[in-house]
């Protein structure tokens, strides 16, 4: 469990990147909207000690890709 806690930031970054890639095509956008990915990933845009530039960039990609579909 400790190993996962040490890698949490990298895992979160990679998950956001995967979701961003998913949201590029129509089916992925639909899946992201159904699973409320916008709502859940929004916290990575909030400035704080744990947020990285990559987190904000990946989250903004998700928000833009999904909101175009809405």
Secondary structure, 3 states (H helix, E strand, C coil): CHHHHHCHHHHHHHHHHHHHHHCCCHHHHHHHHHCCHHHHHHHHCCCCCCCCHHHHHHHHHHHHHHHHHC
